[in-house]
Amino acid sequence: MKKLLLFVALSIFGTITSQNLIPCGTDEAMRREFELHPEIFQQFLEREKDLEKLDAIAFQNGYVENNQNQKSMPPVYIIPVVFHILHQYGPENISDAQIYDQMNILNEDYRKLNSDTSQTVLAFKTIAADAEIEFRLATIDPNGNCTNGIVRHVDPNTNWPNSAAAYAYTWPRNKYLNVYVVKSISSGAAGYTYLPGSTTATMDAIVILNNYVGSIGSSTPTTSRALTHEVGHWLNLQHVWGSTNNPGVACGNDGVNDTPVTKGYYSACPLTNCKICNSTIEENVQNYMEYSYCSTMFTAGQKTRMRTALTSTTASRNNLWTTANLSATGVSPLGAPCAPIADFKSNSQYVCANTNVNFSDLSWNGQPTSWNWSFTGGTPATSTDSFPVVTYTAAGVYPVSFTVSNAQGSNTVTKNNYITVFGSTATYQGPWQEGYETSTIPNSDWMINNVSGGVTWTRTSNAAASGTYSMYLQNTTNTALSTDEAIGPSINLSVINSPTFTFKLAYAQKNSSQNDYLKVFVSTNCGVSWSQRYSKSGSQLQTLGTGVYQSAAFTPNANQWRTETINVNNIASLNNVRFKFVFMCDSATAGNNIYIDDINIVSTSGVGIDDVLENTLNYYLAPNPGQGNSQVKFYLENPAPVKISVTDMTGRNVEVVDVGNCSPGDYNLRIGNNLNYAHGIYFVNLQVGEKTFTRKLLID
């Protein structure tokens, strides 16, 4: 164990090698926490020493499990669990059934009831352990209210920013195991947590992607053991190769006496002749703390270590399974069913008149047995169906009210201004200009969708590309990952000869790492669906010039505006088109202010196809300057074959990447991986179809 502590101390501050997807980000998360709070690191090391002593005592008392000397570790520990599902009404809002499936998998794995124990190789069958740990969804919340242990939160942090502020919903760690289910994790991990005593009480939780929860719904059987792995960390298990996120780098150990030294395995399952680190000792490829995706077991030593963590006061793990806490959380005896909490969504919140809208019941916490809807302006005006279909005939903005009930009670939710119905005829029949000079916003032309709450798009007289006013967002006081939309009026493009769309932009980065996004979308069906036409972020979005930053709140002068052009050629014949500006704040912190002015959709001629492609391609390199490992970022509006070549100052090819045929969308492609570019200037040539676009890359 002392060797493990030294390994933790050395490696936890070491370099983390990135991969496209890191199955587990626990060690990187701990490294960040220890860098921010060195005092927690020292406390963690001391607590690990205490747990080492308790481990030794357990082994001395014979609390190990094997075929020769099986001595049970009473009692079977039961852990109350709560799942916090963060969502924005997308597929990340996984079903209760997917959570129940995950709970079954978790309990099978920790009680050695999983059917694939039969596949455990002979060398490890004798030490494959029933951990005698079980998990139950809580039925009483911290306030004494009824719960089914699955709590749903509409929150932009479903795009998880790896920040302390995101853990806003954590229930007391001395009473519950908290699991956050999210859409994405900014570090690139599939999930992560903290070993006991290595973080604060609020952050003492597991964070995991929705498509790594259970084996059904958004997940698959292949990824269904991810939570088993993360709970192992939460119960003080290291990766079997040691304290890094990266297998296959160096031989290491996890401080458990019966898990062999190993480099670890990633997405490969060689079940025989696994003797990388010692030619005479098989390695435990099938361990749940591996990355092998063929895991079937914990060892007896890991069982002891987890149960030791559960009897320790470190991070209050010893209170979780007490009789008093099982009663307080409604786990034993099991609590009664709950009244439902009403929620719903529709297939679209923006529709053309006389178009059907499909509504879905998304109620949670209890199973409804009756449904009552009220649709102002809709036909039917009321419904008792759980999935009603409603038609709106008149343009306008309408509320929806929804009540669900069961034997335990009822609950009502009303969403005002929920459905927006647009007329079938465009508001503007011909060229259109917007300078924000005549009216505040929102107004009859502009709808503002403040997706995340807080600050949003508004009109300002502080700066303008021309005139007095512009549309801006006070991003300096924004919340990380906040999304705000400004939806413009409908336009008949078919009566405009060769229409083109331009607007003026002003934006400043606070620093080189700031990565706010601006995107522009177009809809040809009244907002039911949107397609992206423009996307810029970070250094490509800012208008101050390369390498120029402004930490103070940004107000542009006359020279700090840039004209942006959007290609509308393939929708030029359509007679009811809308555009939408979408701004997303950086995932880490608020950025700087952004301004939009002088939007013009007018007839034009003489603009070459190369100019149009250049404007929509949004091609740039990041980081630039770099150190030999950069990303080529671009957007394709139409399918095209893509090829990337990198040349030095002499014109010699140093790297060629034939990407092949690409579909429309955003692309981030890496160059320079393991090529050790020498210091100097390079030219990165992006060939799209027959056209080539070149950017200069500096390796410093």
URCOR-V901927 format. One line per field, one symbol per residue. burial: 1 if it has 16 or more other ideal C-beta (glycine too) atoms within 10 Angstrom, else 0. A space follows every 10 residues. Layout:
burial = ???
//
This chain:
burial = 1001101100 1100010000 0111111111 1111000001 1001101100 1101100110 0011100000 0010001111 1111111100 0111110111 1111111011 1101001001 1011001111 1111111111 1000011111 1100111111 1100011011 1011111111 1110111011 1111111110 0111111111 1111111110 0011111111 1111111111 1111111000 0111111111 1111100000 0001011000 0111111111 1101111111 1111111111 0101111111 1000110111 1000100111 1111110111 1110101010 1111110100 1111101100 0010000101 1100000101 1111110000 1000100111 1100011100 1101110000 1100111010 0100111111 0011100011 1111100111 1111111111 1111010011 1011111111 0001111111 1111111101 0111111110 1111000011 0001010001 1001111110 1001011111 1111111011 1111111111 1001000000 0111111111 1111010111 1111111001 0101111000 0001000010 0100001000 1100001000 0101111100 0000101010
//
